Amino acid sequence: MRQPAALLPCLLLAASMLLPGCGREAEAPDPAASSSAPAAPPAVELISRDVLFGNPERASVQISPDGAYLSWVAPREGVMNVWVAPIGDPDAARAVTADTARGIRNHFWSYRPGTLLYVRDSGGDEDFHLFSVDLDSGENRDLTPFAATTASVVGLSHRHPDLVLVGMNDRDPQWHDLYRVDLRDGTRTLVEKNEQQIGQYFADGELQPRFAMRSRTDGGSDVLRRKGDAWETFDTIGFEDSMTTGPAGLSDDGATLYLRDSRERDTSALFALDVASGARTLLHQDPRADVSDWLADPVTRRVQAVSVNYLRDEWTALDEAVRADLERLAALGPGEVSVNGRTLDDRTWILAYSAAESPAQYYRYERAGAGTLTRLFSARPALEGAPLVPMWPQEIPSRDGLTLVSYLSLPLAADPDADGKPDAAVPMVLLVHGGPWARDFYGYSGVDQWLANRGYAVLRVNYRGSTGFGKAFTNAGDGEWAAKMHDDLLDAVEWAIAKGVTRRDQVAIMGGSYGGYATLVGLTFTPETFACGVDIVGPSNLNTLLATVPAYWASFFEQLARRMGDPRTEAGRAWLTERSPLTRVDQIRKPLLIGQGANDPRVKQDESDQIVNAMTARNIPVTYVLFPDEGHGFQRPENGKAFNAVAEGFLGQCLGGRVQPIGEDFAGSSIQVPAGAAQVPGLEQALSTHAGEVRQ
């Protein structure tokens, strides 16, 4: 897949968030009815939250470059840790980490035999440290053991298996200096002291930084090329192309720079640029959507295949060496396949296959001959045979002519023949993605399945400002927070009503991060549209939001100022105030549930505290759920299940869907409810019952 590289921070994207993912029970047959009357359909099984949101059995399966080991993350005493097994004997797996807090989600192999790497923060503070594990000795070593430091992995190379190129911001919290770290003993050697305000580096197979990205004060950026001991400007990218143009990686020999480029076009195409001559070769383009992903040879790093995702992911082979492989993998089923890892000799691949109604299934693929696929295991085997529902891509028109790529999931009772067209209107949850510079995709989602199983239609909308659909669509969101971005959501609701998906008085809005902000906007700017709202780590005051972004987002700040409002100017502060839900808090008339992590570095706890305090001062009801050991989203399954249990009761009271009692879902959670516990059925009792069990 793509080579490791730091990405621009997505301001309000909660990647690790566990959100609350509905079918109605059929009525019992009337015993007095004629025996010739058709039998009522059987009740839809209620899928438990534990099955949907508890730890997966195995996830993030990888293979070592030498093909000797498989690795994955799986529970160890209830906490996600890294496990390793010989390639031929997955049942002989052993845990090689022993985290007891939030768990480990991201790990990958180095090229040093028997050494893997993982990242972990503390309590959701996003100060991610890089760790190594030596399989022979069992030693876990913090490779970035400095306070208030976030590691950024810049490069690994088969040519230098004992080294990893890492950015660290321990000297200056805004900028990452570049170091080579020796995996044998953890020593670091300075490669470059970042005094040029560089936001991203690109290195070749010698782990030499060859190109870099630096933001400009006009919101654009410069591509820099290394020349001797200095950097020179190699290319310039204007603000309008800044979200859709930039280096995508280097070939191993450093001779080819891959570039995503939307200049002189709308959607981002993939180019190969000859570093010596400057000649550009167009590799792939699609007028509907940006290039989204690619496969690269594990040794040369030359791109072999590329994908574009409009409604669904579509792969195109650029190299005949992998064309037959992609065709074989497409035959796995109607879902989508991703390549999790490839051995250095490229004989063995690890695959993940999933569909909307099928959680990830992992396979080992041996490429020799006709290719052999061996199923390894499922991420969530407890869901096999469960009444999961499809996800239907939609193209919804906005009021001013844009096309909003969206995804609709319907409960079984509303679509018994599974044709994607509702037979009956049901309550609906409008689920708004974070970012906002991100997008929704087709695929399995525990959140969508949970809501559909409880009796709700679920609609996800890629509103203007979302990425992946060309620069014009992304840039159309500039200055449109709580304006045209919100209009797109309203237009999608009107579409759903017109299509018979739902009724006007039965729509809830829910989301995390920017989606939480959109929820607050829905209840303050358009207070009659939604029946209720669920806000998870959403900002209420855009001025305080921008005043408290993490220091190491310095390279991205000009983007925020231009796309939102510039807090350094009077006009910008006035715009931020106008578009803040806190400014209109007295307009809230519908029930609101707020979830927040106390350690959130992006959307500070004060963002939720402010609006809760303002509502309380005005005697406006609100339920506020706080987790002292979480950050931007709820990573610990115990906390995710606890919040989802609250949200399920909240939505059931608001929309009338099915509700599984809270039961034991607070056990092991750190849940606190500073306000409004009495407004959710069963919440006070559950808090009292588990008062001695919740984690503090």
C-alpha positions in Angstrom: 0.0 0.0 0.0 1.1 3.6 0.4 4.5 4.2 1.9 4.4 5.6 5.5 4.1 9.3 5.5 2.7 11.9 7.8 -0.7 13.3 6.6 -2.1 16.7 7.1 -4.0 16.7 10.4 -7.8 16.4 9.8 -9.0 18.9 12.2 -12.1 17.2 13.6 -11.7 13.7 12.4 -12.1 11.1 15.2 -10.5 8.1 13.6 -10.7 5.9 16.7 -14.1 6.9 17.7 -16.6 4.3 18.8 -20.0 5.7 18.1 -23.3 4.3 19.0 -24.2 1.0 14.5 -31.9 -1.2 13.6 -34.9 -3.4 12.6 -38.2 -3.4 14.2 -39.7 -6.4 15.8 -42.7 -7.7 13.9 -46.0 -7.7 15.7 -47.1 -11.0 17.1 -49.8 -12.7 14.9 -53.4 -12.2 16.1 -54.6 -15.6 17.4 -58.2 -14.7 16.3 -57.1 -14.1 12.7 -58.0 -16.6 10.0 -55.6 -19.5 9.6 -55.4 -18.5 5.9 -53.9 -15.1 6.8 -50.2 -14.7 5.9 -47.9 -15.3 8.9 -46.2 -12.2 10.3 -42.5 -12.1 9.5 -40.3 -13.3 12.3 -38.8 -10.8 14.8 -35.4 -9.5 13.8 -32.7 -10.7 16.2 -31.4 -8.0 18.5 -27.7 -7.9 18.0 -26.0 -7.1 21.3 -23.8 -4.0 21.7 -21.0 -6.3 23.1 -20.9 -8.2 19.8 -20.9 -5.0 17.7 -18.6 -2.8 19.8 -16.6 -5.1 22.0 -13.0 -5.9 21.0 -12.7 -7.7 17.7 -11.3 -11.2 18.0 -8.4 -10.3 15.6 -7.7 -7.2 13.6 -5.0 -5.4 11.6 -3.4 -8.5 10.3 0.2 -8.0 9.0 3.0 -10.2 7.7 6.7 -9.8 8.4 8.8 -8.8 5.3 10.7 -12.1 5.4 7.4 -14.0 5.5 8.3 -15.8 8.8 5.5 -14.3 11.0 1.9 -13.2 11.0 0.9 -10.5 13.5 -2.3 -8.9 14.5 -4.0 -7.0 17.4 -6.3 -9.0 19.7 -7.5 -8.8 23.3 -5.1 -9.7 26.1 -7.0 -9.7 29.4 -9.6 -7.5 27.6 -7.1 -4.9 26.2 -6.0 -4.9 22.6 -2.3 -6.0 22.2 0.0 -7.2 19.5 0.1 -11.0 18.9 2.6 -12.8 16.7 2.5 -16.3 15.2 4.6 -18.4 12.8 3.4 -18.0 9.3 2.3 -21.6 9.1 0.7 -21.9 12.5 -1.6 -19.1 13.5 -2.9 -21.1 16.5 0.6 -20.8 18.1 0.2 -17.0 18.5 1.6 -15.3 21.6 1.1 -11.8 22.8 4.3 -9.7 22.5 2.9 -6.5 24.2 1.2 -6.1 27.5 -0.7 -2.8 27.4 -3.3 -2.5 30.2 -4.8 0.9 29.3 -6.4 2.0 26.0 -4.8 -0.8 23.9 -2.7 -0.8 20.8 -4.4 -0.3 17.4 -1.5 0.5 15.0 1.5 -1.8 14.5 3.8 -2.6 11.6 7.0 -4.5 10.8 10.5 -3.2 10.5 12.9 -4.8 8.1 15.1 -6.0 11.0 14.3 -9.7 11.4 12.1 -10.4 14.4 11.4 -6.7 15.2 8.1 -5.0 14.9 7.0 -1.5 15.7 3.9 0.0 17.3 2.6 3.4 18.4 0.7 4.3 21.6 -0.4 7.4 23.4 -1.5 8.0 27.0 -5.2 8.5 27.8 -6.0 9.9 24.4 -3.5 12.8 24.5 -2.2 12.0 21.0 1.4 12.2 22.1 2.1 9.0 20.2 5.3 7.3 21.0 7.0 4.8 18.8 7.9 1.5 20.4 9.9 -1.6 19.1 9.4 -5.2 20.1 12.3 -7.7 19.8 10.6 -11.1 19.4 13.7 -13.1 20.6 14.2 -11.2 23.9 10.7 -10.0 24.4 12.0 -6.5 25.0 9.6 -3.5 24.4 11.5 -0.3 23.9 10.2 3.3 23.7 12.1 4.7 20.8 10.9 8.3 21.5 11.1 8.5 25.3 10.6 12.2 25.6 7.8 14.1 27.4 5.1 15.9 25.3 6.5 14.4 22.1 4.6 13.0 19.1 6.5 10.6 16.9 6.1 10.7 13.1 7.4 7.7 11.2 9.0 9.1 7.9 10.7 6.0 6.5 11.8 2.4 6.7 14.1 0.6 4.2 15.1 -2.9 3.4 18.5 -1.5 2.6 19.0 -0.4 6.2 17.0 -2.9 8.2 18.3 -1.7 11.6 17.2 1.9 11.2 13.9 3.9 11.2 13.6 7.5 10.2 11.5 9.4 12.7 10.3 12.9 13.3 10.2 14.1 16.9 9.0 17.4 18.3 10.7 17.3 21.7 12.8 20.4 20.9 10.1 22.5 19.4 6.5 21.4 19.9 5.5 23.0 16.5 8.0 21.3 14.3 9.5 17.8 14.0 13.2 17.4 13.8 14.4 14.3 11.8 16.3 11.5 13.4 17.6 8.0 12.4 16.8 5.7 15.3 18.8 2.4 15.6 16.6 -0.5 16.4 19.4 -2.4 18.0 19.8 -0.1 21.0 17.4 2.8 20.5 20.0 5.4 20.0 19.0 8.4 17.8 21.2 10.4 15.4 20.1 13.8 14.2 19.5 14.0 10.4 18.1 17.5 10.3 17.2 20.2 12.8 13.9 21.5 11.4 14.4 25.3 11.4 12.7 25.6 8.0 9.2 25.0 9.3 8.9 21.8 7.2 5.6 19.9 7.8 6.4 16.7 5.9 9.5 14.8 4.7 9.9 12.2 1.9 12.9 9.9 2.0 14.4 7.4 -0.5 15.6 3.8 0.2 18.8 5.1 1.7 16.7 6.9 4.3 17.9 10.2 2.9 15.3 13.1 2.9 15.0 14.1 -0.7 11.8 16.1 -0.8 9.7 18.0 1.7 6.5 20.1 2.1 6.3 23.5 3.6 3.2 25.6 4.1 3.0 29.2 3.0 1.2 32.1 4.7 -1.3 32.3 1.8 -2.6 28.8 2.5 -0.7 27.2 -0.3 2.5 25.1 0.0 5.9 24.6 -1.5 7.5 21.3 -2.5 11.1 21.5 -1.6 14.0 19.4 -3.0 17.2 18.6 -1.2 20.3 20.3 -2.7 23.4 19.6 -0.8 22.8 20.7 2.8 20.0 23.0 1.9 16.5 23.0 0.5 15.4 24.6 -2.7 11.8 25.3 -4.1 11.0 22.5 -6.5 7.3 23.2 -7.1 4.5 25.5 -5.8 0.9 24.6 -5.0 -1.7 27.2 -4.7 -4.3 27.3 -2.0 -7.1 26.1 -4.3 -5.2 22.9 -4.9 -3.7 22.5 -1.5 -6.1 19.7 -0.4 -5.7 17.7 -3.6 -2.1 18.1 -4.7 1.2 17.0 -3.2 3.9 14.3 -3.2 2.6 10.8 -2.6 6.0 9.1 -2.2 9.3 8.3 -3.7 10.6 5.2 -5.5 13.3 3.3 -3.6 16.1 4.7 -5.7 14.7 8.3 -5.4 14.5 8.6 -9.2 10.7 8.9 -9.3 8.5 11.2 -7.3 4.9 10.3 -7.3 2.5 13.2 -7.2 -1.2 13.6 -6.6 -2.1 16.6 -8.7 -5.4 18.5 -9.4 -3.8 21.5 -11.1 -5.3 22.2 -14.5 -8.0 19.7 -13.7 -10.6 19.2 -10.9 -10.0 15.7 -9.5 -6.6 14.6 -8.3 -4.7 12.4 -10.8 -1.6 10.4 -10.0 1.6 11.3 -11.9 5.1 9.9 -12.0 7.7 12.6 -12.1 11.3 11.9 -13.3 13.4 13.7 -10.7 16.4 14.2 -13.0 14.5 15.5 -16.1 11.4 16.8 -14.6 9.3 14.8 -17.1 5.8 14.0 -15.9 3.9 10.8 -16.8 0.1 10.6 -16.1 -0.5 7.2 -14.5 -4.3 7.4 -13.7 -7.2 9.9 -13.6 -10.9 9.8 -13.1 -13.2 12.7 -13.7 -15.6 11.5 -10.9 -13.2 11.3 -7.9 -9.6 11.7 -6.8 -7.1 9.0 -6.8 -7.4 7.5 -3.3 -4.9 4.6 -2.9 -2.2 2.7 -4.6 -0.1 -0.5 -4.5 3.6 -0.2 -4.7 6.2 -2.9 -5.3 7.7 -3.8 -1.9 11.3 -3.5 -3.1 11.3 -0.8 -5.7 8.3 1.2 -4.3 7.1 1.7 -7.9 3.4 2.1 -8.2 1.7 -1.0 -9.7 -2.0 -0.3 -9.2 -4.2 2.6 -8.2 -7.7 3.0 -6.9 -10.4 5.6 -7.2 -13.4 5.7 -4.9 -16.5 7.4 -6.1 -19.5 5.3 -5.0 -17.3 2.2 -4.4 -13.6 1.4 -4.5 -12.3 0.6 -8.0 -8.8 -0.7 -8.7 -6.8 -0.4 -11.9 -3.6 -2.3 -12.6 -0.8 -0.2 -14.0 1.7 -3.1 -14.0 1.0 -6.4 -15.7 2.8 -8.1 -12.8 -0.2 -7.6 -10.6 -3.1 -7.6 -13.1 -3.9 -11.2 -12.7 -3.7 -10.9 -8.9 -6.2 -8.1 -8.8 -8.6 -10.1 -11.0 -8.3 -13.1 -8.7 -8.9 -11.0 -5.6 -12.0 -9.4 -7.2 -13.5 -12.9 -7.3 -13.6 -13.1 -3.5 -17.0 -11.6 -3.5 -19.1 -8.5 -4.1 -17.4 -6.6 -1.2 -14.0 -4.9 -1.3 -10.5 -6.3 -0.8 -7.5 -4.5 0.7 -3.9 -5.6 0.7 -2.6 -5.4 4.3 0.9 -6.5 3.6 3.4 -8.1 1.2 6.6 -10.0 1.8 9.8 -8.5 0.5 10.0 -11.3 -2.2 6.4 -10.5 -3.0 5.3 -14.2 -3.0 2.8 -13.8 -0.1 0.1 -11.2 0.5 -2.2 -10.7 3.5 -5.7 -9.6 2.4 -8.7 -8.2 4.2 -12.1 -8.7 2.6 -15.3 -7.1 3.8 -18.7 -5.9 2.6 -21.3 -3.7 4.3 -23.0 -6.7 5.7 -19.7 -8.6 6.4 -17.0 -7.6 8.8 -13.4 -8.1 7.8 -12.3 -11.6 6.8 -8.5 -12.2 6.6 -6.8 -14.3 3.9 -3.3 -15.4 3.1 -2.6 -15.2 -0.6 0.2 -17.2 -2.3 0.8 -15.7 -5.7 2.6 -18.6 -7.3 0.9 -20.3 -10.3 -2.8 -19.7 -10.3 -2.7 -18.2 -6.8 -3.8 -19.9 -3.6 -6.2 -18.2 -1.1 -6.3 -19.5 2.5 -8.8 -18.0 4.8 -7.2 -17.2 8.2 -10.1 -15.8 10.4 -12.8 -13.3 10.8 -12.4 -10.1 12.8 -15.8 -10.6 14.4 -16.9 -14.3 14.1 -19.8 -13.7 16.5 -21.5 -11.7 13.8 -21.5 -14.5 11.3 -25.2 -15.3 10.6 -26.4 -12.1 12.3 -29.1 -10.1 10.5 -26.8 -7.5 9.0 -28.0 -5.2 6.3 -26.6 -3.9 3.0 -25.4 -0.3 2.5 -26.7 1.4 -0.7 -24.7 4.2 -2.4 -26.8 7.2 -3.4 -26.3 10.3 -5.5 -28.4 13.1 -3.8 -28.7 16.5 -5.5 -28.1 19.6 -3.5 -30.3 22.7 -3.9 -27.6 24.4 -5.9 -26.7 21.6 -8.2 -23.9 19.6 -6.5 -24.0 15.8 -6.3 -23.8 14.5 -2.7 -22.4 10.9 -2.7 -24.2 9.3 0.2 -24.8 5.9 1.8 -28.1 4.5 3.0 -28.7 1.6 5.3 -32.2 0.3 5.9 -33.6 -1.9 8.7 -34.9 -5.2 7.6 -38.4 -4.3 8.4 -38.3 -1.3 6.0 -36.6 -3.3 3.2 -37.5 -7.0 3.6 -36.5 -7.8 -0.1 -33.2 -6.0 0.3 -33.5 -4.0 -2.9 -32.4 -0.7 -1.3 -35.9 0.8 -1.7 -37.9 1.3 1.5 -41.3 -0.5 1.7 -42.2 1.6 4.8 -41.0 4.8 6.3 -39.0 4.4 9.6 -37.2 6.8 11.9 -33.8 7.9 10.6 -30.5 8.9 12.0 -28.5 11.3 9.9 -24.9 10.3 10.7 -22.4 13.1 9.9 -18.8 12.3 9.3 -15.9 14.1 11.0 -13.2 16.1 9.4 -14.7 18.0 7.8 -11.9 17.3 5.3 -12.6 13.5 5.1 -15.3 11.4 3.6 -17.7 8.5 4.1 -17.2 5.3 2.3 -19.1 2.1 1.4 -18.2 -0.8 3.8 -18.9 -2.5 7.0 -19.7 -0.2 9.9 -20.7 -1.4 13.4 -22.4 1.9 14.0 -24.7 1.6 10.9 -25.5 -2.0 11.7 -26.3 -1.2 15.3 -28.7 1.6 14.4 -30.3 -0.4 11.6 -30.8 -3.3 13.9 -32.6 -1.0 16.4 -35.1 0.1 13.7 -33.5 3.2 12.2 -32.6 4.1 8.6 -29.1 5.5 8.6 -28.0 8.1 6.1 -24.4 9.2 5.6 -23.8 12.3 3.4 -20.6 13.6 1.8 -21.5 17.2 2.1 -19.5 20.0 0.4 -16.1 20.3 2.0 -15.7 16.5 2.0 -12.6 15.2 0.3 -12.2 12.7 -2.5 -14.5 14.3 -5.1 -12.2 16.9 -6.6 -11.0 20.3 -5.5 -14.2 22.2 -6.5 -16.3 20.1 -4.2 -13.8 20.4 -1.3 -13.3 24.1 -1.8 -17.1 24.7 -2.0 -17.1 24.2 1.8 -14.7 27.1 2.5 -16.5 29.7 4.7 -19.6 27.5 4.7 -19.6 26.0 8.2 -23.2 26.3 9.5 -24.2 27.5 6.1 -24.1 25.6 2.8 -22.4 22.7 4.4 -25.4 22.4 6.7 -27.8 23.0 3.7 -26.4 19.9 2.1 -27.4 17.9 5.2 -30.9 19.4 5.1 -31.2 18.6 1.4 -30.3 15.0 2.2 -33.0 14.9 4.8 -35.6 16.2 2.3 -34.5 13.6 -0.2 -35.0 10.8 2.4 -38.5 12.1 3.2 -39.4 12.4 -0.5 -38.2 8.8 -1.1 -40.3 7.4 1.7 -37.3 6.5 3.8 -38.5 8.5 6.8 -41.0 11.0 8.1 -40.3 14.7 8.8 -40.7 14.4 12.5 -38.6 11.3 12.9 -35.1 12.4 12.0 -32.2 12.5 14.5 -28.8 14.0 13.8 -25.7 12.4 15.2 -21.9 12.6 14.6 -18.4 12.8 16.1 -15.9 15.7 15.8 -17.1 17.9 12.9 -20.2 15.6 12.9 -20.7 16.7 16.6 -20.4 20.3 15.5 -23.0 19.6 12.8 -25.3 18.1 15.4 -25.0 21.3 17.5 -25.6 23.4 14.4 -28.7 21.3 13.6 -30.2 21.9 17.0 -29.3 25.7 17.2 -29.5 27.0 13.6 -32.4 24.8 12.4 -34.1 23.9 15.7 -37.3 22.5 14.2 -35.6 20.1 11.7 -34.4 17.3 14.0 -36.1 15.4 16.7 -32.9 15.1 18.8 -29.2 15.1 18.5 -26.1 13.1 19.6 -22.9 15.2 19.7 -19.6 13.4 20.3 -16.5 15.5 20.9 -18.0 18.3 18.8 -16.8 22.0 19.2 -19.4 24.5 20.3 -17.2 27.7 20.1 -15.1 28.0 17.0 -13.0 30.8 18.5 -11.8 28.7 21.4 -11.4 25.7 19.2 -8.8 27.5 17.0 -7.2 29.1 20.0 -6.3 25.6 21.4 -5.3 23.4 18.5 -2.2 21.3 19.1 1.1 23.1 18.7 2.4 20.7 16.0 -0.5 21.7 13.7 1.4 24.9 12.9 1.9 23.8 9.3 -1.8 23.4 8.9 -3.0 26.5 10.6 -3.2 28.7 7.5 -5.6 26.2 6.0 -7.8 26.4 9.0 -7.8 30.2 9.0 -8.7 30.4 5.3 -11.3 27.6 5.2 -13.0 28.6 8.4 -12.3 32.2 9.7 -9.1 33.8 10.7 -9.0 34.3 14.5 -6.2 36.9 14.1 -8.6 39.3 12.4 -11.7 41.1 13.7 -13.7 39.9 10.7 -12.5 36.3 11.2 -13.4 36.3 14.9 -16.8 37.7 14.1 -17.4 34.9 11.6 -16.3 32.3 14.1 -18.6 33.7 16.6 -21.5 33.8 14.2 -21.0 30.2 13.1 -20.6 28.9 16.7 -23.5 26.9 18.1 -22.8 28.4 21.5 -23.9 31.8 20.2 -27.4 30.4 19.5 -27.7 28.1 22.5 -31.0 29.6 23.5 -32.5 28.2 20.3 -32.2 24.6 21.4 -35.6 23.0 21.8 -34.9 19.3 21.2 -33.2 16.7 23.4 -29.4 16.7 23.2 -26.8 14.1 24.3 -23.2 15.1 24.5 -20.2 12.8 24.8 -16.6 14.0 25.6 -13.2 12.7 26.4 -11.4 14.7 29.1 -8.0 14.4 27.4 -9.0 15.4 23.9 -6.2 17.5 22.4 -8.2 18.6 19.4 -11.6 19.5 20.8 -10.9 20.3 24.4 -13.3 19.4 27.2 -14.1 23.0 27.5 -15.9 22.9 24.2 -18.5 20.6 25.7 -18.4 22.3 29.1 -19.2 25.6 27.6 -22.4 24.6 25.9 -23.5 22.4 28.8 -23.0 25.3 31.3 -24.9 27.7 29.0 -27.8 25.3 28.6 -27.9 24.6 32.3 -27.9 28.3 33.1 -31.0 28.7 30.8 -32.7 25.6 32.2 -32.4 23.8 28.9 -32.2 20.0 29.4 -29.0 18.3 28.3 -27.4 14.9 29.1 -23.6 15.1 29.3 -21.4 12.0 29.4 -17.7 12.4 30.2 -14.8 9.9 30.1 -11.7 11.0 32.0 -9.4 8.5 30.3 -10.4 9.2 26.7 -9.3 11.7 24.0 -10.8 12.6 20.6 -13.2 9.7 20.5 -13.7 6.6 22.7 -11.1 4.0 22.0 -11.5 1.7 25.1 -14.3 -0.7 24.2 -15.7 -0.5 27.7 -16.2 3.3 27.2 -17.5 2.9 23.7 -20.1 0.3 24.9 -21.0 2.5 27.8 -21.7 5.6 25.7 -23.5 3.5 23.1 -25.8 2.1 25.8 -26.7 5.7 26.8 -27.2 6.8 23.2 -29.4 3.8 22.5 -31.7 4.7 25.4 -31.6 8.3 24.3 -32.5 7.6 20.7 -35.1 5.0 21.8 -36.9 7.7 23.8 -36.6 10.2 21.0 -37.4 8.0 17.9 -39.0 4.9 19.4 -36.5 2.3 18.2 -35.7 -0.9 20.1 -33.5 -0.6 23.2 -31.3 -3.1 24.8 -31.1 -2.4 28.5 -27.8 -1.0 29.8 -27.2 -4.2 31.8 -23.5 -4.7 32.3 -22.3 -2.3 29.7 -20.9 0.2 32.3 -18.6 -2.4 33.8 -15.0 -1.4 33.5 -15.9 2.0 32.0 -14.8 5.3 33.4 -18.2 6.9 32.5 -19.3 10.0 34.4 -22.5 11.9 33.8 -22.1 15.4 35.1 -25.5 16.5 33.9 -28.9 15.1 32.8 -28.7 11.5 33.9 -32.4 11.6 34.7 -33.3 12.3 31.1 -32.3 8.9 29.8 -34.4 6.0 30.9 -32.4 3.6 33.1 -29.3 5.8 33.2 -29.4 6.8 36.9 -30.1 3.3 38.0 -27.2 1.9 35.9 -24.8 4.5 37.3 -25.9 3.5 40.8 -25.6 -0.2 40.2 -22.1 0.1 38.7 -20.9 2.9 41.0 -18.2 0.6 42.5 -17.3 -1.0 39.2 -16.6 1.9 36.9 -13.0 2.6 36.2 -11.7 5.9 37.7 
